[in-house]
Amino acid sequence: MRALVVRKDGDEKPVAAVEEITADDLPAGEVTVDVEFSTVNYKDGLCIGPGGGLVRNYPHVPGIDFAGTVASSDDDRYAPGDKVVLTGWRVGEAHWGGYAEQARVKADWLVPLPEGLTTRQAMAVGTAGFTAMLAVMALEDHGLGPGQGPVLVTGAAGGVGSVATAILAAKGYEVAGVTGRPETAEYLKSLGATQIVAREEMAETVKRPLESETWSGCVDAVGGAMLARVLGQMKYGASVAAVGLAGGAGLPATVIPFLLRGVNLLGIDSVMQPYENRMRAWKELAAHLPMDKLEAMIQPATLKDLPALGRDILKGQVKGRVVVDVRA
């Protein structure tokens, strides 16, 4: 079978290339899956790129997401022919992932493909869309509802932001999308954004810890100084779901928004989510993510495209959702 294999010799930089491997090369696990589609996330870029990123042992097959059909199973929960999805659990980082025509993993890491989704659509969602859904769920669990005012989405043209924008718009929210790429404005409007906010506006440093109450909620994929600025613009009692750190891991903020406006900062982890919450998120995605909007986000790719895409996503140059057909 074909796989994207990352190899590293001594102190040399890692190199990724498409190679032939066999089933005997796959790691241990209860379920073997014929992979149909995968995708590209920021973590994948770290694993593919010359920096090596998150990989500790070589050779390595990246790909933190995949969807496909069970080929064999030693676990009663899955049988040959079942359609399954995997995101998270450090697959593609510490464990071989989905950039191969087959993957072998623990049964606990899989979920059944939600009714109403194809394996291709599931990978158009991937970890990015799954994370976006978890963020929206968290905001609504903390009181967000349509009609309360605009919801801000930072990094809106990226993977998480694109899906969050489409979901929120479909659920009746007014969505403001932050982007540093003016050419993506029409794309964001096509997903349902009613307001486009230039990144420069949100990145501007201000000395006031509180500004006008503007946003009823926020899905933040940027972090850093932008998140600090957003916290001071939230309405009383509103929440920010933090999902990324493209703008840096530091948070140069004060506690004043939390103390004087009761703002909530909600951390969103997609890697170690329990099974029940995974199933809830996937069912919500199948119910509320418009499939025509999802299709508009898709950038098709094959295994041989991955080294270049890994570099592009680290530079913030990937728009929407990459869907990798590992069989092509």
N, C-alpha and C positions, 0 to 999 in steps of 0.2 A: 504494500500500500504506500501511497505518497504522504509525506508529512513535511511541515516546515521545521527543520531541526536547527537549533542554535548550538554551536560548538565553540569551545574555548580551549586553546592550548597554552598552558603556563600563564605567563603574564601578558599574552597577546589579547587584543580586544575580541569579544565574542563576534562570531560571524553566523548569519542566518541564511539558510539555503534550503530549497526543496530537495528532499532525498527519498529514496525507497527504504522503507523499514518493514519488518514483519510483525505478526501478532505476538511473537515471542519477545519482542523488544518492549512491549507495553508493560507498565507497572502492574502490581497486584491490585485486585479489586473484585467485588462480587458481580458486577455487571459490565458487559462489553457492549458498546453502542456503535452502530454504523453511523458515523457523523455525516450529516447532510449540509448543515450550515453553521457558521460561526460568525463572529463580528470583530470589530477592533475598538478597544477601549484604551484609555490613557495608560493603564497598567500593562496592557499588551505592548504598547510602544516602549515602555521601560524594559520589558523582558526581551523584546526583539532587538533593540538598539545596541550600539557599540558600547554603551555604558554598562550593560549587563543588568542594571537595575535590581530587580527583585529576585533574580535567579541565583540559587546557591550551588546547585549541582549540574554538571554538564556531562553528556549532551542533554538537551532539554527541548521539549515540544511545548511552546506557549499556547495561548488561547484560553482566556478565563471563562468563556461562554461556549456552549454548543447545544445543538438540538439535532435529534436524529431518531433512529429506530433501534430498539434493543435487538442485538444479535444473539446473545446468550446471557443467562442469569443464574446465579446460585442463591438468589434471594426470592422468596415467595411473592414479594410485592410487585415484581416485574417479570414479564414473560417475553419470549421472542415475538417481535412484531409490535410491541408497545411503543408508542411515540413518547419521547421524554425530552426534558429541558434541564440543563445545568447552568447555574450561575453561582459564583462565589466559592466558598470553602477553600480558598487558596489554590484551587485548580488553575493550571497555567502559570503558577508561580512556584509553589513548592512541589506540586504534583503535575505530571504531564497533562496537557490540556487538549483543546479542541481543534488545533491546527493539524489534524491528521484525519485520514479516512476512517479510522477507528480510534476509540478511546475506551480505557478500562478504569472504572472508578468505584467508589463505595456506593452502595445502594442508598444510603442515607443522604447523599448529596443530590440525588435526582428528585424531580417532581414530574408527575404526568403532564403531558402537553395539554393546556387548557382547551376545553371544547370551544370551537369557533376560531381557533388559531392554527395556521400551518406552521411547520418548522421554520420556513423562511420568515414568516411574520414574527415568530418568536425571537428570531435573531435580529430582526429589525428593531425589536424591543431591547433584547439583551440586558446586560447589567445596567446600562445607562437608563433605559426605559423602566426597568424594574425599580431602580433607585428613585427615579422621578415619581413613580406611583407610590412608593413608600413615603416620599416627602409629602405628596398631596394628602395621603391618608393621615399622616401625622398632623398636618395643619388642620384638617377637618376634625380629627379627634380632639383637637384643642380649641374648637369653636368656630373655625372659619366656615363661612357660607357665602353663596352668591348674594350680591346686592350690598355688601359691606364696604365696597370700594375696590380700587384696583389692586391686583396681586402682582408683585414684581418677580420677574425671573431673570437672574443674572447669568451671563454666559449663555444667552438664550438660543444662539445658533448652533451650539454644540449638541452632543448626544443627549445628555440629561435635559438640557434646556429646551430642545426641540420637542421632546415627548411631553415634558411638563407643560409647555405652552399649549400643545394640542389637547391634552387632557383637561386642563383648566378651562380652556375656551369651550370645549364640548360639554362641560358640566355647568356652563352658564356664567363663568367668571369673566370679569374685565381683566385682560392681561397686558402688562407693560413689560416689554422685553428689552434687556440691556445687551448691547452688542458693540464691539469695537470694529466691526466690519460693516461699513455702510451699505455695501453691495448685498448684504443679507436681509435688508429691511423688507423687501417684497416677499422673500421666502417666509419670514416670520409672520407677516400679515396673512399669508396664505394658510398658515397653521392656526390663525385665530387671534394673533396679537392685535390689539387696537391702538397701542402706543409703542413707539420705538424710542428708547432712551440711549443716547450716545454714551459709550463707556467713559469718555473724558468727563462727562458731567458727574458721574458717580465716583470717579477716581480723584476728583479735586479735594484737596485737604481742607477741612474746616476746623476751627478751634472750638466751636460750640458742640457740647455733647448731645444736645437736643435741637432738632430742626422742626419744621412744620410736620404735623402728623399726616402722612401721605398714603402709606401702604397698609392694606388690611392683612396682608400676609406676604411671604417671600420664600421662593425656592432659590437658594444661593449655591451656585457651583463654583464661585470664585474665591471666597474667603478673603483673608488679608485686610488691607485698608478699605476695600469696597464693602466688605461685610461690616466693618466698624462704622462706616458712613451710613449704611442701610439701617443699622440698629437705632440710630438717632432719628430716623424718619418714619419709624413704625407707629401705627395708631395705638391708642391705649389698649393694653391687653392682647395685642396681636403677637403672632409667632413668626419666627424665621426658621426654616428647615435647612440646616447646613449639610451640603452633600459633597463639597469639593474644596480644593485648595489651589486652583490654577493661578490665583493671585498671591499665593504664599501661605505658609502655615501659621504665621504670626497673627495676632489679633490686637492691633493698637487701639483698643477701645477703653471706655470707662464703664463702671457699673451703673451709671445714672439712668440709662434707658430701662434697666431692669427694676430699679428702685422707684423711679418716679412715674413710669408708664406701665409697669408690670409686663414688659416685653418678655417673651419666652424664646430662648435659643434651643432648638431641638436638633440633636445630633442624629444623623441618619446613617446607619451601617447596613450595607447590603450583603456583606460577606458571610456573616454568621447568623443570619436571620433564622429563627426556628421554622419548622416545616409549616405549622398552621398559618403563620403570618405570610410565608411565601405563597401558599395557596390562595390566601385572601387577596394578595396583591395581584397575582396572575389572573384571578377571576375578575377583579376590578378593571384590569387592563383590557381583557376581552370584552367587557361590557361598555367601557367608556372611551377607549382610544379609537378615534375614527380611522378605519382601515384605509380610506382614501388619503387621509393626511399622513398616515404611516408610510404608505407607498411613495408619497412625494418626498419623504426624507431619505429614501434608500439610494445608496451609492454601491452598485454591484462590484465585486472583486473576486479574485481567485487566489490560491496559495502564493503564486509567484508575485502577486502585487503587494504582499504583506511587508517585506522589508522597507519599501518606500512609504507605505501607509503608516508604518510604525514611526518613521521619522516625522511625517507630516503631522500626526496627531500630537506629538510632543511640542510642535511649534504652533499648535492651535490653528492648523490649516485644514482640518477636516470638518466639513459641514454635514449636519444630519447624522444618518446612521449607515455605516458600512456593513453590507451583508456579504460574507465570504462563502461562496459555493466551493466547498473543499473537494468536490468531485469533478469540477470543471478543469 
